[in-house]
Amino acid sequence: MKILVINGPNLNFLGIREKSIYGTQDYQYLLDMIQNKATETGCQIETFQSNHEGAIIDRIQEAYFDGTEGIVINPGAFTHYSYAIHDALASITVPKVEIHISDITKREEFRKISVTKAACDHQIYGRGLEGYLMAIDFIMGNKRK
C-alpha cells in the first residue's frame, strides 16, 4: 500500500515552536516514527512538507497520478482558510485523514474551524504525534474494505 503523509506550514519546526502545545520531539523524530510504521506494516509511506500552499496542492494533485492509495494531511494553519487545499483533497478519491497534533477544539476560536475536514474521511486531533500512526492505521483499515 502506498500512503502519502503531507505536513503543512511550520511542522518542520516541531521541537522548536510552542513546545507546550506541540511537544519537544523534532520533525526528524516524526519522520523516523512514520518510517518505522512503514517498515512494521510493509507499506510504502512517503512524507512531504511545505510551508507553501501551492506546493501542497501540487503534491496532492500528483498523488492522483502516482498510485497513492491514501493521504494523511496536517495542513497546519491552512486548515482554517485554504479552500484551495480543500478542493485539491476533494478531487482525490482515496481515503484521506486530517491530523492535528494539538486539540484544535480547545484552542483559539479560529483553530476550531476546519475548511479541509469536509474533504477528508476522518479527522484526528489532540493525540500528539501518535495521531499520525492512528491516521495510517485508519487508512490501512479503510483500504482493506
Buried (B, 14 or more C-beta within 10 A) or exposed (E): BBBBBBBBBBBBEBBEEEEEEBBEBBBEBBBEBBEEBBEEBEBEBBBBBBBEBEBBBBBBEEBEEEEBBBBBBBBBBBBBBBEBBBBBBBEBEBBBBBBBBBEBEEBEEEBEEBBBBEBBBBBBBEBEBEBBBBBBEBBBEBBEE
